[in-house]
Amino acid sequence: MLLGEYELRIDHKGRVAIPARLREAFRGGLVLSRGFDKCLNVYTMAEWGKVADKLTSLPLTQRNPRRIARFTFSGAFSLDLDRQGRVVLPSSLRQYAEINDEVVIVGSYSHLQIWSKELWAAEKKFMAEHAMEIAEAVEM
């Protein structure tokens, strides 16, 4: 389970440290990709396999499934943690997610999300203000 919220800084080489308590899950490598909400998704290799299987099983004869697959795979990078538990955030992904020097890493159970500090604050505020409406609209 990947849980929690962690504020971190990006170093001058574009690296961010994965929080120590979460690193073990990524020792075998990770896939970093664009998320739909202007954030980055961080998957274990096993979880990425599940995502890729779902995407490749969509009907490629339809435009939206092709676009979702294109959006996801073209912005995905297979990476490894360095000895200090850091991962390089490619510049194209930093630009997409509007990441500068401060980020928030958010646990999303099966994967992590990396948000710019500013965009996470806005998302968190929105969720707090609309939690009841969001909950009522979600079928569980």
VMD Tcl script that draws the C-alpha trace (Angstrom):
set ca {
  {0.00 0.00 0.00}
  {1.41 3.35 -1.04}
  {-0.05 5.92 1.33}
  {0.67 9.36 2.72}
  {1.62 12.86 1.63}
  {5.23 14.06 1.51}
  {6.61 17.52 0.64}
  {10.02 17.38 -1.05}
  {12.39 19.48 -3.12}
  {13.74 18.79 -6.60}
  {17.54 19.02 -6.74}
  {19.53 20.90 -9.40}
  {19.72 17.73 -11.54}
  {15.92 17.28 -11.60}
  {15.91 14.45 -9.06}
  {13.48 13.83 -6.24}
  {13.90 11.38 -3.39}
  {11.18 8.81 -3.00}
  {10.26 8.81 0.72}
  {12.27 6.16 2.58}
  {9.23 4.22 3.76}
  {8.03 3.82 0.14}
  {11.33 3.00 -1.60}
  {11.28 -0.75 -1.17}
  {8.33 -1.06 -3.56}
  {10.42 0.53 -6.33}
  {13.71 -1.37 -5.88}
  {12.96 -3.38 -9.03}
  {12.47 -0.22 -11.08}
  {9.56 2.05 -11.78}
  {7.61 3.66 -14.57}
  {6.96 7.36 -14.43}
  {4.16 8.67 -16.64}
  {1.82 11.60 -17.15}
  {-1.30 11.57 -15.01}
  {-4.61 12.96 -16.17}
  {-4.68 15.72 -13.55}
  {-1.42 17.55 -14.40}
  {0.51 15.28 -12.06}
  {2.93 12.42 -12.61}
  {2.14 8.79 -11.81}
  {4.82 6.50 -10.37}
  {4.17 2.78 -10.82}
  {6.02 -0.30 -9.68}
  {6.92 -2.49 -12.63}
  {4.19 -4.98 -11.66}
  {1.52 -2.28 -11.39}
  {2.65 -0.72 -14.68}
  {2.12 -4.13 -16.30}
  {-1.51 -4.07 -15.16}
  {-2.02 -0.54 -16.51}
  {-0.37 -1.44 -19.82}
  {-2.49 -4.60 -20.13}
  {-5.68 -2.58 -19.63}
  {-4.64 0.05 -22.16}
  {-3.59 -2.45 -24.80}
  {-6.85 -4.36 -24.42}
  {-8.91 -1.30 -25.41}
  {-10.34 -1.26 -28.95}
  {-7.77 0.54 -31.11}
  {-10.42 1.06 -33.77}
  {-11.89 3.80 -31.56}
  {-10.31 7.25 -31.32}
  {-10.47 7.83 -27.54}
  {-8.80 4.55 -26.55}
  {-6.02 5.29 -29.07}
  {-5.60 8.76 -27.61}
  {-5.49 7.52 -24.02}
  {-2.89 4.90 -24.96}
  {-0.87 7.47 -26.91}
  {-1.05 9.98 -24.06}
  {0.04 7.39 -21.52}
  {2.74 5.48 -23.39}
  {4.37 8.47 -25.10}
  {4.89 10.13 -21.74}
  {6.15 7.05 -19.88}
  {9.73 6.43 -18.77}
  {11.19 3.26 -17.28}
  {13.60 4.36 -14.53}
  {15.53 3.15 -11.50}
  {16.16 4.70 -8.12}
  {19.75 5.74 -7.46}
  {21.62 4.66 -4.31}
  {20.06 7.53 -2.35}
  {16.54 6.56 -3.39}
  {16.18 9.39 -5.91}
  {14.66 9.32 -9.36}
  {15.23 11.76 -12.20}
  {12.08 13.52 -13.37}
  {12.52 13.99 -17.13}
  {12.19 17.64 -18.18}
  {9.21 16.90 -20.45}
  {7.29 15.47 -17.49}
  {8.34 18.31 -15.17}
  {7.07 20.77 -17.76}
  {3.77 18.90 -18.20}
  {3.11 18.79 -14.44}
  {4.33 22.37 -13.89}
  {6.97 21.13 -11.45}
  {9.70 23.56 -10.48}
  {11.53 23.07 -7.21}
  {8.96 21.80 -4.71}
  {6.70 18.78 -5.06}
  {4.25 16.76 -3.05}
  {4.36 12.99 -3.38}
  {0.95 11.49 -2.69}
  {0.20 7.85 -2.05}
  {-2.66 6.53 -4.18}
  {-2.66 2.96 -2.84}
  {-1.43 1.17 -5.99}
  {0.86 3.96 -7.21}
  {2.27 7.34 -6.26}
  {1.46 10.73 -7.71}
  {3.94 13.59 -7.91}
  {2.34 17.04 -7.91}
  {3.76 20.53 -8.05}
  {3.28 22.03 -4.61}
  {0.97 24.71 -6.02}
  {-1.23 22.39 -8.07}
  {-1.53 19.96 -5.14}
  {-2.62 22.80 -2.84}
  {-5.33 23.77 -5.35}
  {-6.47 20.13 -5.78}
  {-6.52 19.56 -2.03}
  {-8.56 22.74 -1.50}
  {-11.04 21.70 -4.20}
  {-11.40 18.22 -2.70}
  {-11.97 19.65 0.78}
  {-14.63 22.07 -0.48}
  {-16.43 19.49 -2.65}
  {-15.82 16.21 -0.81}
  {-19.50 15.49 -0.17}
  {-20.55 16.16 -3.77}
  {-17.66 14.06 -5.10}
  {-18.49 11.19 -2.74}
  {-22.14 11.21 -3.72}
  {-21.25 11.06 -7.43}
  {-18.94 8.06 -7.01}
  {-20.50 4.62 -6.99}
  {-18.70 2.30 -4.58}
}
mol new
graphics top color blue
foreach p $ca { graphics top sphere $p radius 0.5 }
foreach p [lrange $ca 0 end-1] q [lrange $ca 1 end] { graphics top cylinder $p $q radius 0.2 }
display resetview
